[in-house]
Amino acid sequence: MDEIIVKDSNGNQLHDGDSVTVIKSLKVKGGGTNIKQGTTVKKIRLTDDPDEVDCKIDGMSIVLRTEFLRKK
């Protein structure tokens, strides 16, 4: 079984529970809200897709693409 390696926009490896910063303002599909650039997201969870992480922002469970994240 191969371990999935997940990297942020700068190439730093991400792990479950890491904190990341959003590097670009993003619109949330179906949520009618935006995630502003510079928002800190704590306790991310890795998914089966190395290009996506699962997290909670303002009580909403959201999947974010790693290309828009930077490890803290």
Chimera marker file (.cmm) of the C-alpha trace (Angstrom):
<marker_set name="trace">
<marker id="1" x="0.000" y="0.000" z="0.000" r="1" g="1" b="0" radius="0.5"/>
<marker id="2" x="1.492" y="3.306" z="-1.094" r="1" g="1" b="0" radius="0.5"/>
<marker id="3" x="1.169" y="6.304" z="1.174" r="1" g="1" b="0" radius="0.5"/>
<marker id="4" x="-0.370" y="9.357" z="-0.483" r="1" g="1" b="0" radius="0.5"/>
<marker id="5" x="1.866" y="12.424" z="-0.273" r="1" g="1" b="0" radius="0.5"/>
<marker id="6" x="-0.069" y="15.698" z="-0.134" r="1" g="1" b="0" radius="0.5"/>
<marker id="7" x="1.760" y="18.984" z="-0.790" r="1" g="1" b="0" radius="0.5"/>
<marker id="8" x="0.740" y="22.635" z="-0.488" r="1" g="1" b="0" radius="0.5"/>
<marker id="9" x="1.287" y="25.336" z="-3.129" r="1" g="1" b="0" radius="0.5"/>
<marker id="10" x="4.947" y="25.710" z="-2.078" r="1" g="1" b="0" radius="0.5"/>
<marker id="11" x="5.700" y="21.976" z="-2.139" r="1" g="1" b="0" radius="0.5"/>
<marker id="12" x="5.643" y="21.470" z="1.662" r="1" g="1" b="0" radius="0.5"/>
<marker id="13" x="4.203" y="18.135" z="2.748" r="1" g="1" b="0" radius="0.5"/>
<marker id="14" x="0.878" y="18.294" z="4.597" r="1" g="1" b="0" radius="0.5"/>
<marker id="15" x="-0.303" y="15.949" z="7.360" r="1" g="1" b="0" radius="0.5"/>
<marker id="16" x="-3.589" y="15.396" z="9.201" r="1" g="1" b="0" radius="0.5"/>
<marker id="17" x="-4.078" y="18.118" z="11.810" r="1" g="1" b="0" radius="0.5"/>
<marker id="18" x="-1.839" y="20.735" z="10.147" r="1" g="1" b="0" radius="0.5"/>
<marker id="19" x="-2.809" y="24.400" z="9.996" r="1" g="1" b="0" radius="0.5"/>
<marker id="20" x="-2.792" y="26.118" z="6.612" r="1" g="1" b="0" radius="0.5"/>
<marker id="21" x="-3.417" y="29.594" z="5.196" r="1" g="1" b="0" radius="0.5"/>
<marker id="22" x="-5.595" y="30.280" z="2.150" r="1" g="1" b="0" radius="0.5"/>
<marker id="23" x="-3.480" y="32.154" z="-0.438" r="1" g="1" b="0" radius="0.5"/>
<marker id="24" x="-6.336" y="33.277" z="-2.720" r="1" g="1" b="0" radius="0.5"/>
<marker id="25" x="-9.903" y="34.419" z="-2.040" r="1" g="1" b="0" radius="0.5"/>
<marker id="26" x="-12.269" y="31.586" z="-2.987" r="1" g="1" b="0" radius="0.5"/>
<marker id="27" x="-16.006" y="31.341" z="-3.656" r="1" g="1" b="0" radius="0.5"/>
<marker id="28" x="-17.758" y="28.443" z="-1.945" r="1" g="1" b="0" radius="0.5"/>
<marker id="29" x="-19.995" y="26.529" z="-4.349" r="1" g="1" b="0" radius="0.5"/>
<marker id="30" x="-23.522" y="26.193" z="-2.996" r="1" g="1" b="0" radius="0.5"/>
<marker id="31" x="-22.623" y="28.081" z="0.155" r="1" g="1" b="0" radius="0.5"/>
<marker id="32" x="-23.143" y="31.606" z="-1.081" r="1" g="1" b="0" radius="0.5"/>
<marker id="33" x="-20.087" y="32.727" z="0.878" r="1" g="1" b="0" radius="0.5"/>
<marker id="34" x="-16.425" y="33.503" z="0.277" r="1" g="1" b="0" radius="0.5"/>
<marker id="35" x="-13.215" y="32.413" z="1.971" r="1" g="1" b="0" radius="0.5"/>
<marker id="36" x="-10.910" y="35.414" z="2.153" r="1" g="1" b="0" radius="0.5"/>
<marker id="37" x="-7.217" y="35.346" z="1.342" r="1" g="1" b="0" radius="0.5"/>
<marker id="38" x="-5.179" y="34.951" z="4.546" r="1" g="1" b="0" radius="0.5"/>
<marker id="39" x="-7.801" y="32.846" z="6.342" r="1" g="1" b="0" radius="0.5"/>
<marker id="40" x="-6.172" y="30.326" z="8.677" r="1" g="1" b="0" radius="0.5"/>
<marker id="41" x="-7.623" y="26.822" z="8.597" r="1" g="1" b="0" radius="0.5"/>
<marker id="42" x="-6.766" y="24.540" z="11.524" r="1" g="1" b="0" radius="0.5"/>
<marker id="43" x="-6.874" y="20.759" z="11.799" r="1" g="1" b="0" radius="0.5"/>
<marker id="44" x="-7.090" y="19.811" z="8.131" r="1" g="1" b="0" radius="0.5"/>
<marker id="45" x="-7.836" y="16.195" z="7.196" r="1" g="1" b="0" radius="0.5"/>
<marker id="46" x="-6.253" y="14.506" z="4.207" r="1" g="1" b="0" radius="0.5"/>
<marker id="47" x="-8.492" y="12.806" z="1.638" r="1" g="1" b="0" radius="0.5"/>
<marker id="48" x="-7.888" y="10.005" z="-0.867" r="1" g="1" b="0" radius="0.5"/>
<marker id="49" x="-7.182" y="12.713" z="-3.467" r="1" g="1" b="0" radius="0.5"/>
<marker id="50" x="-3.673" y="14.229" z="-3.068" r="1" g="1" b="0" radius="0.5"/>
<marker id="51" x="-4.971" y="17.531" z="-4.538" r="1" g="1" b="0" radius="0.5"/>
<marker id="52" x="-7.696" y="18.067" z="-1.902" r="1" g="1" b="0" radius="0.5"/>
<marker id="53" x="-8.013" y="18.403" z="1.884" r="1" g="1" b="0" radius="0.5"/>
<marker id="54" x="-11.123" y="18.375" z="4.062" r="1" g="1" b="0" radius="0.5"/>
<marker id="55" x="-11.586" y="21.072" z="6.709" r="1" g="1" b="0" radius="0.5"/>
<marker id="56" x="-14.115" y="23.089" z="8.682" r="1" g="1" b="0" radius="0.5"/>
<marker id="57" x="-14.531" y="26.836" z="8.213" r="1" g="1" b="0" radius="0.5"/>
<marker id="58" x="-17.195" y="28.667" z="10.218" r="1" g="1" b="0" radius="0.5"/>
<marker id="59" x="-18.817" y="25.334" z="11.080" r="1" g="1" b="0" radius="0.5"/>
<marker id="60" x="-19.093" y="24.246" z="7.424" r="1" g="1" b="0" radius="0.5"/>
<marker id="61" x="-17.266" y="21.156" z="6.221" r="1" g="1" b="0" radius="0.5"/>
<marker id="62" x="-15.424" y="22.162" z="3.034" r="1" g="1" b="0" radius="0.5"/>
<marker id="63" x="-13.021" y="20.466" z="0.625" r="1" g="1" b="0" radius="0.5"/>
<marker id="64" x="-10.204" y="22.785" z="-0.489" r="1" g="1" b="0" radius="0.5"/>
<marker id="65" x="-7.693" y="22.283" z="-3.279" r="1" g="1" b="0" radius="0.5"/>
<marker id="66" x="-4.098" y="22.172" z="-2.050" r="1" g="1" b="0" radius="0.5"/>
<marker id="67" x="-2.968" y="24.595" z="-4.800" r="1" g="1" b="0" radius="0.5"/>
<marker id="68" x="-4.685" y="27.398" z="-2.819" r="1" g="1" b="0" radius="0.5"/>
<marker id="69" x="-3.105" y="26.511" z="0.551" r="1" g="1" b="0" radius="0.5"/>
<marker id="70" x="0.189" y="27.292" z="2.304" r="1" g="1" b="0" radius="0.5"/>
<marker id="71" x="1.384" y="25.435" z="5.388" r="1" g="1" b="0" radius="0.5"/>
<marker id="72" x="1.778" y="27.581" z="8.522" r="1" g="1" b="0" radius="0.5"/>
<link id1="1" id2="2" r="1" g="1" b="0" radius="0.2"/>
<link id1="2" id2="3" r="1" g="1" b="0" radius="0.2"/>
<link id1="3" id2="4" r="1" g="1" b="0" radius="0.2"/>
<link id1="4" id2="5" r="1" g="1" b="0" radius="0.2"/>
<link id1="5" id2="6" r="1" g="1" b="0" radius="0.2"/>
<link id1="6" id2="7" r="1" g="1" b="0" radius="0.2"/>
<link id1="7" id2="8" r="1" g="1" b="0" radius="0.2"/>
<link id1="8" id2="9" r="1" g="1" b="0" radius="0.2"/>
<link id1="9" id2="10" r="1" g="1" b="0" radius="0.2"/>
<link id1="10" id2="11" r="1" g="1" b="0" radius="0.2"/>
<link id1="11" id2="12" r="1" g="1" b="0" radius="0.2"/>
<link id1="12" id2="13" r="1" g="1" b="0" radius="0.2"/>
<link id1="13" id2="14" r="1" g="1" b="0" radius="0.2"/>
<link id1="14" id2="15" r="1" g="1" b="0" radius="0.2"/>
<link id1="15" id2="16" r="1" g="1" b="0" radius="0.2"/>
<link id1="16" id2="17" r="1" g="1" b="0" radius="0.2"/>
<link id1="17" id2="18" r="1" g="1" b="0" radius="0.2"/>
<link id1="18" id2="19" r="1" g="1" b="0" radius="0.2"/>
<link id1="19" id2="20" r="1" g="1" b="0" radius="0.2"/>
<link id1="20" id2="21" r="1" g="1" b="0" radius="0.2"/>
<link id1="21" id2="22" r="1" g="1" b="0" radius="0.2"/>
<link id1="22" id2="23" r="1" g="1" b="0" radius="0.2"/>
<link id1="23" id2="24" r="1" g="1" b="0" radius="0.2"/>
<link id1="24" id2="25" r="1" g="1" b="0" radius="0.2"/>
<link id1="25" id2="26" r="1" g="1" b="0" radius="0.2"/>
<link id1="26" id2="27" r="1" g="1" b="0" radius="0.2"/>
<link id1="27" id2="28" r="1" g="1" b="0" radius="0.2"/>
<link id1="28" id2="29" r="1" g="1" b="0" radius="0.2"/>
<link id1="29" id2="30" r="1" g="1" b="0" radius="0.2"/>
<link id1="30" id2="31" r="1" g="1" b="0" radius="0.2"/>
<link id1="31" id2="32" r="1" g="1" b="0" radius="0.2"/>
<link id1="32" id2="33" r="1" g="1" b="0" radius="0.2"/>
<link id1="33" id2="34" r="1" g="1" b="0" radius="0.2"/>
<link id1="34" id2="35" r="1" g="1" b="0" radius="0.2"/>
<link id1="35" id2="36" r="1" g="1" b="0" radius="0.2"/>
<link id1="36" id2="37" r="1" g="1" b="0" radius="0.2"/>
<link id1="37" id2="38" r="1" g="1" b="0" radius="0.2"/>
<link id1="38" id2="39" r="1" g="1" b="0" radius="0.2"/>
<link id1="39" id2="40" r="1" g="1" b="0" radius="0.2"/>
<link id1="40" id2="41" r="1" g="1" b="0" radius="0.2"/>
<link id1="41" id2="42" r="1" g="1" b="0" radius="0.2"/>
<link id1="42" id2="43" r="1" g="1" b="0" radius="0.2"/>
<link id1="43" id2="44" r="1" g="1" b="0" radius="0.2"/>
<link id1="44" id2="45" r="1" g="1" b="0" radius="0.2"/>
<link id1="45" id2="46" r="1" g="1" b="0" radius="0.2"/>
<link id1="46" id2="47" r="1" g="1" b="0" radius="0.2"/>
<link id1="47" id2="48" r="1" g="1" b="0" radius="0.2"/>
<link id1="48" id2="49" r="1" g="1" b="0" radius="0.2"/>
<link id1="49" id2="50" r="1" g="1" b="0" radius="0.2"/>
<link id1="50" id2="51" r="1" g="1" b="0" radius="0.2"/>
<link id1="51" id2="52" r="1" g="1" b="0" radius="0.2"/>
<link id1="52" id2="53" r="1" g="1" b="0" radius="0.2"/>
<link id1="53" id2="54" r="1" g="1" b="0" radius="0.2"/>
<link id1="54" id2="55" r="1" g="1" b="0" radius="0.2"/>
<link id1="55" id2="56" r="1" g="1" b="0" radius="0.2"/>
<link id1="56" id2="57" r="1" g="1" b="0" radius="0.2"/>
<link id1="57" id2="58" r="1" g="1" b="0" radius="0.2"/>
<link id1="58" id2="59" r="1" g="1" b="0" radius="0.2"/>
<link id1="59" id2="60" r="1" g="1" b="0" radius="0.2"/>
<link id1="60" id2="61" r="1" g="1" b="0" radius="0.2"/>
<link id1="61" id2="62" r="1" g="1" b="0" radius="0.2"/>
<link id1="62" id2="63" r="1" g="1" b="0" radius="0.2"/>
<link id1="63" id2="64" r="1" g="1" b="0" radius="0.2"/>
<link id1="64" id2="65" r="1" g="1" b="0" radius="0.2"/>
<link id1="65" id2="66" r="1" g="1" b="0" radius="0.2"/>
<link id1="66" id2="67" r="1" g="1" b="0" radius="0.2"/>
<link id1="67" id2="68" r="1" g="1" b="0" radius="0.2"/>
<link id1="68" id2="69" r="1" g="1" b="0" radius="0.2"/>
<link id1="69" id2="70" r="1" g="1" b="0" radius="0.2"/>
<link id1="70" id2="71" r="1" g="1" b="0" radius="0.2"/>
<link id1="71" id2="72" r="1" g="1" b="0" radius="0.2"/>
</marker_set>
